């Protein structure tokens, strides 16, 4: 396991380019200036040899594993790699035992690097608490998922979380150029060149993932060599590219981020953004029914009576999309999402229910007024059920001044129509009725 510490000294001629080009020092590290730049916290901790247990949270290819190696190398620690996918509690306990012995006998520190720590369940994370608390070892956990969701609170409280960002295109471009120049670890010995536009294509298509960018460059280089060439041009870069698997874990944080963006874009009346976020979900394989359900909910919650047709459109899109299936389902879905995004907005439906539900919780099951109770039996009629009820259709305009709320809630108004869309008409009509009721002696 200690071999990880001296990766730079190993014969890695057969390793992928991304592995060979891993930085060995902080000075070689590209990106993450917000935590590793001069004067930043993590850099200061590394340089002062005071690195605590930490969680590195960031997207694929942002440098989490590399940073773990650099920290171990810089602090002279033994780095023990561990996969949360393959290992279990027994292996963790053995690692802790060895770390204690290493500390007692050689006064040497151990860094336990756990890749994909979010895959550890609670029972697997619990054994880490005592050694981290006592300083038997330093934990560095790497995760693509939000640690506040995936790491147990006691362990999270003992660790400092650092968020890594996806690399931007200039940073990826710098990595690609370094790999082309490097004679020892990179492609420099091959004597290849690359058009600037080709490197731009590769950097853009990597979507912030350094490993993906270097992998594409290596494929392009092999393609050029196979044809006896020396220059990587744009067509070669495009040939080397593979379709990106979208970052969208249907059970993880990114799922909730994209859904949130989808809803907020519709609520903000931006059809372009709403279609984009919907496409992100559908192209990543999200269940049609999930997206359709969100649209139906949105139609009632955020449009409501400002445009009563919105709910009809959303339900129709749900039925149509499930009927035709993918890929054609994107057509009724797109029609519906653009309709919802451009419809007049009102959240009075949500407010009305919230107000009523609040009174239900506060006052409990208040009695139904006698005059609006049904009286199917003689005894109920004798008790006054239904007495005095006025049938609205017997009155002009099909409206009669009447009290329908319990006595304790008389005068309460839960539904306050907005002035948006059709709700303005409802507002005017309801205002007239309420005016008449207030004038009643």
C-alpha positions as CSV (number, residue, x, y, z in Angstrom):
1,X,0.0,0.0,0.0
2,X,2.9,2.4,0.6
3,X,3.8,2.2,-3.1
4,X,1.4,5.0,-3.7
5,X,3.7,7.4,-2.0
6,X,6.5,6.9,-4.5
7,X,4.4,6.9,-7.6
8,X,6.8,9.3,-9.3
9,X,9.7,6.8,-9.0
10,X,7.8,3.9,-10.5
11,X,8.2,2.7,-14.0
12,X,5.0,4.1,-15.5
13,X,5.8,3.8,-19.2
14,X,2.7,1.7,-19.7
15,X,0.4,3.9,-17.7
16,X,-2.1,6.2,-19.4
17,X,-1.0,9.7,-20.1
18,X,-3.3,11.2,-17.4
19,X,-1.6,9.0,-14.8
20,X,2.0,9.8,-16.0
21,X,1.3,13.5,-16.0
22,X,0.0,13.7,-12.4
23,X,1.7,16.6,-10.6
24,X,4.3,15.6,-8.0
25,X,4.5,19.0,-6.3
26,X,2.3,22.0,-5.5
27,X,4.1,24.0,-8.0
28,X,3.1,21.6,-10.8
29,X,-0.6,21.6,-9.7
30,X,-2.9,23.4,-12.1
31,X,-6.1,25.1,-11.0
32,X,-7.8,25.3,-7.6
33,X,-6.2,28.7,-6.8
34,X,-9.1,29.5,-4.5
35,X,-7.6,27.0,-2.0
36,X,-4.0,26.5,-3.2
37,X,-3.0,29.9,-4.4
38,X,-0.5,32.0,-2.4
39,X,-2.0,32.9,1.0
40,X,-4.9,30.5,0.7
41,X,-5.8,28.2,3.6
42,X,-5.0,24.7,2.3
43,X,-1.7,25.8,0.7
44,X,-0.7,27.4,4.1
45,X,-1.6,24.2,6.0
46,X,0.5,22.1,3.6
47,X,3.5,24.4,3.7
48,X,3.3,24.5,7.5
49,X,3.0,20.7,7.7
50,X,-0.3,21.2,9.6
51,X,-2.8,19.4,7.4
52,X,-5.8,18.1,9.4
53,X,-8.2,15.4,8.3
54,X,-9.9,16.8,5.2
55,X,-12.6,16.0,2.7
56,X,-11.9,17.0,-0.9
57,X,-15.2,17.6,-2.7
58,X,-15.2,18.2,-6.4
59,X,-16.2,16.9,-9.9
60,X,-14.3,14.2,-11.7
61,X,-10.9,15.1,-13.0
62,X,-10.5,18.2,-10.7
63,X,-7.4,16.8,-9.0
64,X,-8.6,15.2,-5.7
65,X,-6.5,12.1,-5.9
66,X,-3.5,14.1,-7.2
67,X,-3.8,16.6,-4.4
68,X,-3.8,13.7,-1.9
69,X,-0.6,12.4,-3.3
70,X,1.0,15.8,-3.3
71,X,0.1,16.4,0.3
72,X,1.6,13.1,1.4
73,X,4.8,13.8,-0.6
74,X,5.1,17.3,0.7
75,X,4.6,16.4,4.3
76,X,6.7,13.2,4.3
77,X,3.7,11.0,5.2
78,X,3.0,7.4,4.1
79,X,0.0,7.5,1.8
80,X,-2.3,4.5,2.1
81,X,-4.9,4.5,-0.8
82,X,-8.2,2.9,-0.1
83,X,-11.2,2.4,-2.3
84,X,-14.6,2.7,-0.6
85,X,-16.0,0.6,-3.4
86,X,-13.7,-2.4,-2.9
87,X,-12.7,-2.2,0.8
88,X,-14.6,-2.8,4.0
89,X,-14.5,-2.3,7.8
90,X,-11.9,-5.1,8.4
91,X,-9.5,-3.5,6.0
92,X,-9.9,-0.1,7.6
93,X,-9.2,-1.6,11.1
94,X,-6.0,-3.3,9.7
95,X,-4.9,0.1,8.2
96,X,-5.5,1.8,11.6
97,X,-3.4,-0.9,13.4
98,X,-0.5,-0.5,10.9
99,X,-0.7,3.3,11.2
100,X,-0.5,3.1,15.0
101,X,2.5,0.8,14.7
102,X,4.2,3.2,12.2
103,X,3.6,6.1,14.5
104,X,4.8,4.3,17.7
105,X,7.9,2.6,16.1
106,X,9.1,5.1,13.5
107,X,7.3,8.3,14.5
108,X,6.0,8.4,10.9
109,X,2.6,9.8,9.9
110,X,0.0,8.0,7.8
111,X,-2.5,9.6,5.5
112,X,-5.4,7.3,4.7
113,X,-6.8,8.4,1.3
114,X,-10.3,7.1,0.8
115,X,-11.5,7.5,-2.8
116,X,-15.3,7.8,-3.2
117,X,-15.8,8.1,0.5
118,X,-19.5,8.8,-0.1
119,X,-19.9,5.1,-0.9
120,X,-19.1,4.2,2.7
121,X,-22.3,3.6,4.7
122,X,-22.6,4.7,8.4
123,X,-21.3,1.5,9.8
124,X,-18.2,1.7,7.6
125,X,-17.5,5.3,8.5
126,X,-17.9,4.8,12.3
127,X,-14.5,3.0,12.7
128,X,-12.8,6.0,11.3
129,X,-13.9,8.3,14.2
130,X,-11.4,7.1,16.9
131,X,-8.2,7.2,14.8
132,X,-9.1,10.5,13.3
133,X,-10.0,11.9,16.7
134,X,-6.7,10.6,18.3
135,X,-4.6,11.6,15.3
136,X,-3.5,8.0,14.7
137,X,-3.8,8.8,11.1
138,X,-4.9,11.8,8.9
139,X,-7.9,11.1,6.7
140,X,-8.2,12.5,3.2
141,X,-11.6,11.6,1.7
142,X,-12.4,12.3,-1.9
143,X,-15.9,12.6,-3.1
144,X,-18.0,13.9,-6.0
145,X,-21.0,14.1,-3.8
146,X,-22.0,16.8,-1.3
147,X,-20.3,15.6,2.0
148,X,-23.1,17.1,4.1
149,X,-25.4,14.4,2.5
150,X,-23.0,11.5,2.3
151,X,-20.6,11.7,5.3
152,X,-21.8,11.1,8.8
153,X,-22.0,14.2,11.0
154,X,-19.5,13.1,13.7
155,X,-16.8,12.4,11.0
156,X,-17.7,15.6,9.1
157,X,-17.2,17.6,12.2
158,X,-13.7,16.2,12.6
159,X,-12.7,17.1,9.0
160,X,-12.2,20.3,7.1
161,X,-14.1,20.3,3.8
162,X,-12.4,21.9,0.7
163,X,-14.4,22.3,-2.5
164,X,-12.6,21.8,-5.8
165,X,-13.8,23.3,-9.0
166,X,-13.9,21.9,-12.5
167,X,-10.9,23.2,-14.4
168,X,-11.6,26.0,-16.9
169,X,-10.5,25.9,-20.5
170,X,-7.3,27.9,-20.1
171,X,-6.2,25.6,-17.3
172,X,-7.0,22.5,-19.4
173,X,-5.2,24.0,-22.3
174,X,-2.1,24.5,-20.1
175,X,-2.2,20.8,-19.1
176,X,-2.4,19.7,-22.7
177,X,0.5,21.9,-23.8
178,X,2.6,20.6,-20.9
179,X,1.9,17.0,-21.9
180,X,2.9,17.7,-25.5
181,X,6.2,19.2,-24.3
182,X,7.2,16.8,-21.5
183,X,9.9,14.5,-22.7
184,X,9.9,12.2,-19.7
185,X,6.3,11.7,-18.7
186,X,4.4,13.2,-21.6
187,X,4.3,13.0,-25.4
188,X,7.4,15.2,-26.0
189,X,9.6,12.3,-27.2
190,X,7.1,11.7,-30.0
191,X,7.9,15.1,-31.6
192,X,4.2,15.9,-32.1
193,X,2.7,19.3,-32.6
194,X,-0.9,20.4,-32.2
195,X,-2.9,23.2,-33.8
196,X,-4.2,25.7,-31.2
197,X,-7.7,25.1,-32.5
198,X,-7.4,21.4,-31.9
199,X,-6.3,21.9,-28.3
200,X,-9.2,24.3,-27.8
201,X,-11.6,21.6,-29.1
202,X,-10.2,19.1,-26.6
203,X,-10.3,21.5,-23.7
204,X,-13.8,22.6,-24.5
205,X,-15.1,19.0,-24.8
206,X,-13.5,17.9,-21.5
207,X,-16.0,20.0,-19.5
208,X,-13.5,20.7,-16.7
209,X,-12.2,17.1,-16.4
210,X,-8.3,17.0,-16.7
211,X,-8.3,13.2,-17.0
212,X,-10.7,13.3,-19.9
213,X,-8.7,16.0,-21.7
214,X,-5.4,14.1,-21.4
215,X,-7.1,10.9,-22.4
216,X,-8.5,12.5,-25.6
217,X,-5.0,14.0,-26.3
218,X,-3.4,10.6,-26.0
219,X,-6.0,9.0,-28.3
220,X,-5.5,11.8,-30.9
221,X,-1.7,11.3,-30.7
222,X,-2.0,7.6,-31.3
223,X,-4.3,8.3,-34.2
224,X,-1.8,10.6,-35.8
225,X,1.0,8.2,-35.2
226,X,-0.9,5.3,-36.8
227,X,-1.2,7.4,-40.0
228,X,2.4,8.4,-39.9
229,X,1.7,12.1,-39.2
230,X,3.2,14.5,-36.7
231,X,0.5,17.2,-36.2
232,X,-2.8,16.9,-34.3
233,X,-5.3,19.0,-36.2
234,X,-8.9,19.9,-35.5
235,X,-10.4,16.9,-37.4
236,X,-8.1,14.6,-35.6
237,X,-9.2,16.0,-32.2
238,X,-12.8,15.7,-33.1
239,X,-12.2,12.1,-34.2
240,X,-10.6,11.3,-30.9
241,X,-13.4,12.7,-28.9
242,X,-16.0,10.4,-27.5
243,X,-19.5,11.5,-26.4
244,X,-19.4,12.8,-22.9
245,X,-21.3,11.0,-20.2
246,X,-23.2,13.8,-18.6
247,X,-22.5,14.6,-14.9
248,X,-25.9,13.8,-13.5
249,X,-26.2,11.3,-10.7
250,X,-29.9,10.6,-10.4
251,X,-29.5,9.9,-6.7
252,X,-26.9,12.5,-5.8
253,X,-26.6,16.3,-5.3
254,X,-26.2,17.1,-9.0
255,X,-29.7,15.6,-9.6
256,X,-31.2,18.1,-7.1
257,X,-29.1,21.0,-8.5
258,X,-30.4,20.4,-12.1
259,X,-34.0,19.9,-11.0
260,X,-33.8,23.1,-8.9
261,X,-32.4,25.0,-11.9
262,X,-35.2,23.6,-14.1
263,X,-37.9,24.8,-11.7
264,X,-36.4,28.2,-11.1
265,X,-36.0,28.8,-14.8
266,X,-39.7,28.1,-15.4
267,X,-40.6,30.3,-12.4
268,X,-38.4,33.0,-13.7
269,X,-40.1,32.9,-17.1
270,X,-37.0,31.9,-19.0
271,X,-38.0,29.3,-21.6
272,X,-34.5,29.0,-23.0
273,X,-32.9,28.0,-19.7
274,X,-35.9,25.8,-18.8
275,X,-35.5,23.8,-22.0
276,X,-31.7,23.5,-21.5
277,X,-32.1,22.1,-17.9
278,X,-34.8,19.7,-19.1
279,X,-32.5,18.6,-21.9
280,X,-29.8,18.0,-19.3
281,X,-32.1,15.7,-17.4
282,X,-33.5,13.8,-20.4
283,X,-30.2,13.4,-22.2
284,X,-28.7,12.0,-19.1
285,X,-31.4,9.3,-18.9
286,X,-33.7,10.8,-16.3
287,X,-37.1,9.1,-16.1
288,X,-39.7,11.0,-18.2
289,X,-42.2,10.5,-15.5
290,X,-40.1,12.4,-13.0
291,X,-39.7,15.4,-15.2
292,X,-43.4,15.4,-16.2
293,X,-44.4,15.2,-12.5
294,X,-42.3,18.3,-11.8
295,X,-44.1,20.2,-14.6
296,X,-47.6,19.2,-13.4
297,X,-46.7,20.4,-9.9
298,X,-45.2,23.6,-11.3
299,X,-48.4,24.3,-13.3
300,X,-50.5,24.3,-10.1
301,X,-47.9,25.8,-7.8
302,X,-46.4,28.6,-9.8
303,X,-49.0,29.3,-12.5
304,X,-52.3,28.3,-11.0
305,X,-55.3,30.3,-12.0
306,X,-53.3,32.9,-13.7
307,X,-53.6,30.5,-16.6
308,X,-55.8,27.5,-15.8
309,X,-54.8,25.9,-19.1
310,X,-51.3,25.4,-17.8
311,X,-52.3,22.4,-15.7
312,X,-54.1,20.9,-18.7
313,X,-51.0,21.4,-20.9
314,X,-48.7,19.8,-18.3
315,X,-51.0,16.8,-17.8
316,X,-51.4,16.4,-21.5
317,X,-47.6,16.5,-22.0
318,X,-47.2,13.9,-19.3
319,X,-49.7,11.6,-21.0
320,X,-48.4,12.2,-24.5
321,X,-44.7,11.7,-23.6
322,X,-45.4,8.4,-21.8
323,X,-47.6,7.3,-24.8
324,X,-45.0,8.0,-27.5
325,X,-41.8,7.4,-25.4
326,X,-38.3,8.7,-26.1
327,X,-37.0,10.2,-28.3
328,X,-40.2,11.7,-29.7
329,X,-41.4,12.5,-26.1
330,X,-39.1,15.5,-26.1
331,X,-41.5,17.3,-28.4
332,X,-44.6,17.4,-26.1
333,X,-42.3,17.9,-23.2
334,X,-40.6,20.9,-24.8
335,X,-44.0,22.4,-25.9
336,X,-45.2,22.1,-22.3
337,X,-42.1,23.5,-20.7
338,X,-42.0,26.6,-23.0
339,X,-45.7,27.1,-22.3
340,X,-45.2,26.9,-18.6
341,X,-42.2,29.2,-18.6
342,X,-44.0,31.9,-20.6
343,X,-47.3,31.6,-18.8
344,X,-48.4,34.4,-16.3
345,X,-47.2,33.4,-12.8
346,X,-49.1,33.2,-9.6
347,X,-48.4,31.3,-6.4
348,X,-51.7,32.0,-4.8
349,X,-52.7,28.3,-4.9
350,X,-49.8,27.5,-2.6
351,X,-50.5,30.4,-0.3
352,X,-54.2,29.6,-0.1
353,X,-53.6,26.0,0.9
354,X,-50.8,27.0,3.3
355,X,-53.0,29.5,5.1
356,X,-55.9,27.0,5.4
357,X,-53.6,24.2,6.6
358,X,-52.1,26.5,9.2
359,X,-55.5,27.1,10.7
360,X,-56.3,23.4,10.6
361,X,-53.2,22.7,12.7
362,X,-53.8,25.6,15.0
363,X,-57.6,25.1,15.7
364,X,-58.0,21.4,15.1
365,X,-61.1,19.8,13.7
366,X,-63.6,22.6,14.0
367,X,-67.3,21.7,13.6
368,X,-69.0,22.0,10.3
369,X,-71.8,24.7,10.5
370,X,-75.2,23.1,10.8
371,X,-76.8,24.9,7.9
372,X,-74.3,23.4,5.4
373,X,-74.4,19.9,6.8
374,X,-76.1,17.2,4.8
375,X,-79.3,15.8,6.4
376,X,-80.1,12.4,4.9
377,X,-82.1,11.2,8.0
378,X,-85.0,12.5,10.0
379,X,-83.0,12.7,13.2
380,X,-80.4,14.9,11.5
381,X,-83.1,17.2,10.3
382,X,-84.4,17.4,13.9
383,X,-81.0,18.4,15.1
384,X,-81.0,21.3,12.6
385,X,-78.8,19.8,10.0
386,X,-79.2,21.7,6.7
387,X,-81.7,24.2,8.2
388,X,-81.3,27.7,6.6
389,X,-79.2,26.6,3.7
390,X,-79.6,28.8,0.7
391,X,-79.2,27.1,-2.7
392,X,-77.0,29.6,-4.9
393,X,-78.7,28.6,-8.2
394,X,-82.0,30.0,-6.9
395,X,-80.5,33.5,-6.7
396,X,-79.5,36.0,-9.3
397,X,-76.0,35.5,-10.6
398,X,-75.9,32.1,-9.0
399,X,-74.5,33.8,-5.9
400,X,-75.9,34.3,-2.4
401,X,-74.4,35.7,0.7
402,X,-73.7,32.8,3.0
403,X,-71.2,31.7,5.6
404,X,-69.4,28.4,4.9
405,X,-66.4,28.6,7.3
406,X,-66.6,27.5,11.0
407,X,-67.7,30.2,13.4
408,X,-64.2,30.5,14.8
409,X,-62.8,31.4,11.3
410,X,-65.4,33.8,10.1
411,X,-63.9,36.5,7.9
412,X,-60.7,34.5,7.0
413,X,-59.5,34.9,3.5
414,X,-57.0,32.3,2.2
415,X,-57.2,32.9,-1.5
416,X,-56.0,36.3,-2.7
417,X,-56.0,36.3,-6.5
418,X,-53.1,38.1,-8.1
419,X,-53.5,40.5,-11.1
420,X,-51.6,38.2,-13.4
421,X,-53.4,36.6,-16.4
422,X,-56.8,35.2,-16.0
423,X,-56.5,35.5,-12.2
424,X,-57.2,39.3,-12.7
425,X,-60.7,38.3,-13.8
426,X,-61.1,36.1,-10.8
427,X,-59.8,38.8,-8.6
428,X,-62.4,41.3,-9.9
429,X,-65.3,38.8,-9.5
430,X,-64.2,37.7,-6.0
431,X,-63.8,41.2,-4.9
432,X,-67.4,42.0,-5.8
433,X,-68.7,39.0,-3.9
434,X,-66.6,39.8,-0.8
435,X,-67.8,43.4,-1.0
436,X,-71.4,42.2,-0.9
437,X,-70.7,40.0,2.1
438,X,-69.1,42.8,4.1
439,X,-72.1,45.0,3.5
440,X,-74.4,42.3,5.0
441,X,-76.0,43.7,8.2
